[in-house]
Amino acid sequence: MHDFGGEKPAMEYLGKLQKNNVGPSASTGKLAPKVDKGELLVANGDVQMNFAQSRSMPNLGIWFPAREGGKPTTFALPYAAGLVTDAPHGDNGKKLLDYLLSRKAQAQVSEIGGGFAARQDVEATDANAVELARLMDGVEVFEPDWNDIAENLTSYVDAWKAATGS
């Protein structure tokens, strides 16, 4: 909805897009090999996963949509980790999360995992970090209004179902 100027134009677009849908996939990760082989022209994906996949899939490119004359955009879909209440090894779980979020571990995220650090105060300079920065150059990363989404999720899903016949 961000890129289309609201719900109505977004749903109109999704309705048109649905005509080319090849069906559900268990994972966006399964779509990349189809793009690489030319079975699909485009597929949605995750930058970190597609970045890793592109190493072995020469025909897989990463791009960001843009309105005509507009800037390419995307949003960060957060990965999350947490502790379960009354977990049998909660102290060890906390130690693991503390380590994963430490400066040392976060500085290695791009080099080891090909992804982006969760911390804003960590700036990696390895080859993957440089390539990821180049990939993201000029791309607007917007933050969805998660409160609006939480409040209106049911109506948004209903609108999507109506627009796509899903």
C-alpha positions as CSV (number, residue, x, y, z in Angstrom):
1,M,0.0,0.0,0.0
2,H,3.0,2.2,0.7
3,D,4.1,2.2,-2.9
4,F,0.7,2.4,-4.5
5,G,-0.8,5.3,-2.6
6,G,-3.3,3.4,-0.6
7,E,-5.3,0.3,-0.2
8,K,-7.5,0.6,-3.3
9,P,-4.7,1.0,-5.9
10,A,-2.7,-1.7,-4.1
11,M,-5.5,-4.2,-4.3
12,E,-6.1,-3.4,-8.0
13,Y,-2.5,-4.1,-8.7
14,L,-2.5,-7.4,-6.7
15,G,-5.6,-8.4,-8.6
16,K,-3.8,-8.0,-11.9
17,L,-0.7,-9.7,-10.5
18,Q,-2.7,-12.7,-9.3
19,K,-3.4,-13.6,-13.0
20,N,0.2,-14.6,-13.3
21,N,0.5,-16.5,-10.0
22,V,1.8,-20.0,-10.4
23,G,0.4,-21.1,-7.1
24,P,1.4,-21.2,-3.5
25,S,5.0,-22.1,-2.5
26,A,6.0,-23.6,0.9
27,S,8.8,-21.0,1.0
28,T,10.0,-18.0,-0.9
29,G,13.4,-19.9,-0.9
30,K,11.9,-22.4,-3.3
31,L,11.1,-19.7,-5.8
32,A,14.7,-18.6,-6.4
33,P,15.7,-21.8,-8.2
34,K,12.7,-21.4,-10.5
35,V,13.8,-17.9,-11.4
36,D,17.4,-19.1,-11.9
37,K,16.2,-21.8,-14.4
38,G,13.8,-19.4,-16.2
39,E,10.7,-21.1,-15.0
40,L,9.6,-17.9,-13.4
41,L,10.4,-14.3,-14.5
42,V,10.2,-12.8,-11.0
43,A,9.5,-13.9,-7.5
44,N,9.4,-12.2,-4.1
45,G,12.1,-13.0,-1.7
46,D,14.3,-12.1,1.2
47,V,17.4,-10.0,0.5
48,Q,19.6,-12.1,2.9
49,M,18.4,-15.4,1.6
50,N,18.5,-14.4,-2.1
51,F,22.0,-12.8,-1.6
52,A,23.2,-16.2,-0.4
53,Q,21.4,-18.1,-3.2
54,S,22.8,-15.8,-5.9
55,R,26.2,-17.2,-5.2
56,S,25.2,-20.5,-6.8
57,M,22.4,-19.2,-9.1
58,P,23.9,-17.0,-11.8
59,N,20.5,-16.0,-13.2
60,L,19.1,-14.8,-9.9
61,G,19.1,-11.1,-9.6
62,I,17.9,-8.9,-6.7
63,W,16.0,-5.7,-7.5
64,F,13.5,-3.5,-5.7
65,P,10.2,-2.3,-7.2
66,A,9.7,1.4,-7.9
67,R,6.7,3.4,-9.2
68,E,7.3,5.0,-12.6
69,G,9.7,7.9,-11.8
70,G,9.9,6.9,-8.2
71,K,12.6,5.5,-5.9
72,P,13.0,1.8,-5.3
73,T,11.6,0.8,-2.0
74,T,11.5,-2.1,0.5
75,F,10.9,-2.7,4.1
76,A,12.8,-4.6,6.7
77,L,10.8,-7.6,7.8
78,P,12.2,-8.3,11.2
79,Y,13.4,-11.7,12.2
80,A,12.9,-12.3,15.9
81,A,14.3,-14.5,18.7
82,G,13.0,-14.7,22.2
83,L,12.9,-16.6,25.4
84,V,10.1,-18.9,26.4
85,T,8.6,-18.2,29.8
86,D,9.8,-20.9,32.3
87,A,12.0,-22.5,29.7
88,P,14.2,-25.3,31.2
89,H,17.4,-23.6,30.3
90,G,16.3,-19.9,30.2
91,D,19.6,-18.6,31.6
92,N,21.5,-20.3,28.8
93,G,19.0,-19.0,26.3
94,K,19.6,-15.5,27.6
95,K,23.3,-15.9,27.3
96,L,23.0,-17.1,23.7
97,L,20.8,-14.1,22.8
98,D,23.2,-11.7,24.6
99,Y,26.1,-13.2,22.6
100,L,24.2,-13.1,19.3
101,L,23.5,-9.4,19.8
102,S,27.0,-8.5,21.0
103,R,29.1,-6.2,19.0
104,K,31.5,-9.0,18.2
105,A,28.8,-11.3,16.8
106,Q,26.9,-8.6,15.0
107,A,30.1,-7.4,13.3
108,Q,30.3,-10.9,11.7
109,V,26.7,-11.2,10.5
110,S,27.5,-10.1,6.9
111,E,30.8,-12.0,6.6
112,I,29.4,-15.3,8.0
113,G,25.7,-15.1,7.2
114,G,25.5,-12.6,4.3
115,G,23.1,-10.4,6.2
116,F,22.6,-7.2,7.9
117,A,23.5,-6.5,11.6
118,A,20.5,-5.9,13.9
119,R,22.5,-3.3,15.8
120,Q,22.7,0.3,14.4
121,D,26.1,0.9,16.0
122,V,27.9,-1.9,14.1
123,E,29.2,-1.2,10.6
124,A,30.8,-4.2,8.9
125,T,33.3,-3.6,6.1
126,D,33.8,-7.2,4.8
127,A,33.2,-8.0,1.1
128,N,29.6,-9.1,1.7
129,A,28.9,-5.9,3.6
130,V,30.3,-3.8,0.8
131,E,28.2,-5.8,-1.8
132,L,25.0,-5.5,0.4
133,A,25.6,-1.8,0.8
134,R,25.9,-1.4,-3.0
135,L,22.7,-3.5,-3.5
136,M,20.8,-1.2,-1.1
137,D,22.3,2.1,-2.5
138,G,19.4,4.4,-3.4
139,V,16.7,2.0,-2.0
140,E,14.3,3.6,0.5
141,V,13.7,1.3,3.4
142,F,10.4,2.4,5.0
143,E,8.9,1.2,8.2
144,P,5.3,-0.1,8.0
145,D,2.8,1.3,10.5
146,W,2.6,-1.9,12.5
147,N,-0.1,-0.5,14.7
148,D,-2.3,0.2,11.7
149,I,-1.6,-3.3,10.4
150,A,-2.5,-4.9,13.8
151,E,-5.7,-2.9,13.9
152,N,-6.7,-3.5,10.3
153,L,-5.2,-6.9,9.5
154,T,-8.5,-8.7,9.1
155,S,-9.9,-6.1,6.7
156,Y,-6.6,-6.0,4.7
157,V,-6.6,-9.8,4.4
158,D,-10.3,-9.7,3.3
159,A,-9.5,-7.0,0.7
160,W,-6.6,-9.1,-0.6
161,K,-8.8,-12.2,-0.8
162,A,-11.4,-10.2,-2.7
163,A,-8.9,-8.7,-5.0
164,T,-7.1,-12.0,-5.8
165,G,-10.0,-14.4,-5.5
166,S,-8.0,-16.3,-3.0
